[in-house]
Structures are given as C-alpha cells and as structure tokens.
Amino acid sequence: MEWVPRLLAGVATTLAVIGFWGGSEPTPTQTPAPTTTTLISVPDASESLLKATPTTTANDAVIPPTARCGQWWGLAIEAGWTEDLLETLDYVMWRESRCDPTQHNTTLNKDGSTDLGLTQINDRSWCLPTRWYRSGYLQQVATLRIVECNELFDPYLNLKAAKALYDYSQEANGNGWQPWQL
C-alpha cells in the first residue's frame, strides 16, 4: 500500500491548487491561479500483487507472494516438512489438488487405484495392504496412526503422510519427490 500516501498527497495538492485545501479565495485584486488537473497514478491489482510483502506463518515460515498453496505452509511445517522443501511441496499441492484437501481422483489411474487429498496420495501404493505391508505402508508407520485411507482427506494427516513418503523415497531412491514423479 505504498501508493496510498502518494495518492493522498496528490489529492491534497489538487485541492490546494483549486482553492479547497489550504488555499485562499482570490480577492478582486488577485489573479486567480490557473486551474490544473493532476493525474494520480493508481497501480492496478497485478502491480500490487507483484510488490506484495511476504507474510509469515505461525511457525515463522516465510511465504513468498508466488506461493499458490501458502495457506498450508504452516501446517506442513507442523507435519514435519522443512522450510527448504516448501516451495516444491507447494508446486506438488497445486499440481495434484489445486490446494484443495477434498480432491479425490477416482478415474485417472488405469489400475483402479485412487489418489486422495492435498498431495494426492495413491491408496494402492501407500495405504492399502500389500505383500510387503500387511495393513498398508502408511498404517505401519508408527508416527502417522492412519487407520483408513479416507483419513488422508485431513490436510494435516495428508501432509504428514506425504512427508513419510518423501523420507522413504529419499532414503530408498535418493529422490524424495519420486512418488509425485518429479
């Protein structure tokens, strides 16, 4: 809102020039000041967005103005994500769910599996029983306490589960973003 003081100064100058603010009425012996029009430059919305000051979450994570899912950054930190991973996580949340924790992909997977929540975690790969994990990988990770796949619609649990998948993939493959094909 840097432009507000400039706007007010411009209005004050214009009013003074035409005799409404701080000026005096011309006397019969005075020559009236010429009437001028001052154009005030008001930035459009896109300009103010480009100059937006980053905001801060409750966890002191700086959210840049370019973040698309910034409303979830504080919760992501609570779920175990580190600040250096938030920009990529933001991209994943935007690409996968458009930042909507209620998203449920039931049609795009050829194998009949579904993807749930903010980060679109695949149920067949991570939440349902497999030959390696009798009750599902996410159910066996002690810190998650996920019982059913539908719990992944909870933004906190989804972000916590996504962090567990990131950590698993980072350790196993050297690429934590592999579950999202980055």
C-alpha positions as CSV (number, residue, x, y, z in Angstrom):
1,M,0.0,0.0,0.0
2,E,3.0,2.3,-0.7
3,W,0.9,4.2,-3.2
4,V,-1.7,5.4,-0.6
5,P,0.5,8.3,0.8
6,R,1.2,9.4,-2.8
7,L,-2.5,9.3,-3.6
8,L,-3.4,11.4,-0.6
9,A,-0.5,13.9,-1.4
10,G,-1.8,14.2,-4.9
11,V,-5.3,14.8,-3.8
12,A,-4.2,17.4,-1.3
13,T,-2.1,19.2,-4.0
14,T,-5.0,19.2,-6.4
15,L,-7.4,20.6,-3.8
16,A,-4.9,23.3,-2.8
17,V,-4.5,24.3,-6.4
18,I,-8.2,24.7,-7.0
19,G,-8.6,26.5,-3.6
20,F,-10.3,24.0,-1.4
21,W,-7.5,22.9,0.8
22,G,-5.0,25.3,2.3
23,G,-5.6,27.9,-0.4
24,S,-7.4,31.2,-0.2
25,E,-10.2,32.7,-2.2
26,P,-8.9,35.1,-4.8
27,T,-9.6,38.7,-4.0
28,P,-10.7,41.1,-6.7
29,T,-7.1,42.4,-7.0
30,Q,-5.6,39.0,-7.2
31,T,-5.4,37.0,-10.4
32,P,-6.9,33.5,-9.8
33,A,-4.5,30.7,-10.1
34,P,-4.8,28.7,-13.3
35,T,-6.9,25.6,-12.9
36,T,-4.8,22.5,-13.4
37,T,-5.7,18.9,-13.3
38,T,-3.3,16.5,-11.5
39,L,-3.5,12.9,-12.7
40,I,-2.9,10.5,-10.0
41,S,-1.3,7.2,-10.8
42,V,-3.0,4.3,-9.1
43,P,-1.4,0.9,-9.6
44,D,-3.6,-1.9,-10.9
45,A,-4.1,-5.1,-8.9
46,S,-1.4,-7.1,-10.7
47,E,1.2,-4.4,-9.8
48,S,0.3,-4.5,-6.1
49,L,0.5,-8.3,-6.1
50,L,4.0,-8.3,-7.6
51,K,5.1,-6.0,-4.8
52,A,3.4,-7.9,-2.1
53,T,5.4,-8.3,1.1
54,P,5.8,-11.9,2.1
55,T,3.7,-13.0,5.0
56,T,4.7,-15.2,7.9
57,T,3.0,-18.2,9.2
58,A,2.7,-19.1,12.9
59,N,5.8,-21.2,12.5
60,D,7.9,-18.3,11.0
61,A,8.0,-19.9,7.6
62,V,8.2,-17.0,5.1
63,I,5.6,-17.5,2.4
64,P,6.6,-15.8,-0.9
65,P,3.9,-14.0,-2.8
66,T,4.3,-16.5,-5.6
67,A,3.1,-19.4,-3.4
68,R,-0.1,-21.0,-4.6
69,C,-0.9,-23.1,-1.6
70,G,0.6,-20.8,1.1
71,Q,-2.3,-21.4,3.4
72,W,-0.9,-24.9,4.0
73,W,2.7,-24.0,4.7
74,G,2.4,-23.6,8.4
75,L,0.5,-26.9,8.7
76,A,3.2,-28.5,6.5
77,I,5.9,-27.4,9.0
78,E,3.8,-28.8,11.8
79,A,3.6,-32.1,9.9
80,G,7.4,-32.3,9.7
81,W,8.3,-30.6,6.4
82,T,11.4,-28.3,6.5
83,E,11.3,-24.8,5.1
84,D,13.7,-25.6,2.2
85,L,11.2,-28.2,0.8
86,L,8.1,-25.9,1.0
87,E,8.4,-24.4,-2.5
88,T,8.5,-27.8,-4.1
89,L,5.7,-29.1,-1.8
90,D,3.7,-26.0,-2.8
91,Y,4.1,-27.0,-6.5
92,V,3.1,-30.6,-5.7
93,M,-0.1,-29.5,-3.8
94,W,-1.0,-27.1,-6.7
95,R,-0.4,-29.6,-9.4
96,E,-2.1,-32.5,-7.6
97,S,-5.1,-30.9,-6.0
98,R,-5.1,-27.2,-6.7
99,C,-4.7,-26.8,-2.9
100,D,-8.0,-28.5,-2.2
101,P,-7.8,-31.2,0.5
102,T,-11.1,-32.7,-0.6
103,Q,-9.8,-33.8,-4.0
104,H,-10.3,-37.5,-4.8
105,N,-9.1,-38.9,-8.1
106,T,-11.1,-42.0,-8.9
107,T,-10.8,-42.1,-12.7
108,L,-7.3,-41.3,-13.9
109,N,-5.5,-44.4,-12.7
110,K,-5.6,-47.4,-15.1
111,D,-5.1,-49.8,-12.2
112,G,-8.3,-48.8,-10.4
113,S,-6.5,-47.1,-7.5
114,T,-7.4,-43.7,-6.3
115,D,-5.5,-40.6,-5.1
116,L,-6.5,-38.7,-2.0
117,G,-6.2,-35.2,-0.5
118,L,-3.8,-32.3,-0.9
119,T,-0.8,-34.3,-2.2
120,Q,-3.0,-37.0,-3.9
121,I,-1.5,-40.0,-2.1
122,N,-2.2,-43.2,-4.0
123,D,-4.2,-45.7,-2.0
124,R,-3.0,-48.8,-3.7
125,S,0.7,-47.9,-3.4
126,W,0.7,-46.5,0.1
127,C,-2.5,-47.1,2.1
128,L,-3.9,-50.5,1.2
129,P,-2.4,-53.8,2.2
130,T,0.5,-55.1,0.1
131,R,2.6,-58.2,0.2
132,W,5.3,-56.0,2.0
133,Y,3.0,-54.2,4.4
134,R,0.1,-56.3,5.6
135,S,-2.0,-53.3,6.7
136,G,-0.5,-50.8,4.3
137,Y,2.7,-48.7,4.4
138,L,1.1,-45.7,6.0
139,Q,-0.7,-47.8,8.6
140,Q,2.5,-49.3,9.7
141,V,4.5,-46.1,10.1
142,A,4.1,-45.6,13.8
143,T,4.1,-41.8,13.9
144,L,1.1,-41.5,11.5
145,R,-1.6,-43.6,13.2
146,I,-3.6,-43.7,10.0
147,V,-6.2,-46.5,10.1
148,E,-8.2,-45.9,6.9
149,C,-7.3,-44.3,3.6
150,N,-10.1,-41.8,3.9
151,E,-8.2,-40.1,6.7
152,L,-5.9,-38.7,4.0
153,F,-8.5,-36.1,3.3
154,D,-7.4,-34.5,6.6
155,P,-4.9,-31.9,5.5
156,Y,-2.6,-32.5,8.5
157,L,-2.6,-36.2,8.1
158,N,-2.1,-35.9,4.3
159,L,0.9,-33.6,4.7
160,K,2.3,-35.9,7.5
161,A,1.8,-39.0,5.2
162,A,3.4,-37.1,2.3
163,K,6.4,-36.3,4.4
164,A,6.7,-40.0,5.4
165,L,6.6,-40.9,1.7
166,Y,9.1,-38.2,0.8
167,D,11.5,-39.5,3.6
168,Y,11.0,-43.2,2.5
169,S,11.7,-42.3,-1.2
170,Q,14.7,-40.1,-0.3
171,E,16.3,-42.9,1.7
172,A,15.4,-45.7,-0.8
173,N,15.9,-43.9,-4.1
174,G,17.8,-40.7,-3.4
175,N,14.8,-38.7,-4.7
176,G,12.1,-37.8,-2.1
177,W,9.8,-36.4,-4.8
178,Q,9.7,-39.7,-6.8
179,P,6.2,-40.6,-5.6
180,W,5.0,-37.4,-7.4
181,Q,7.2,-38.1,-10.4
182,L,9.4,-35.0,-10.0
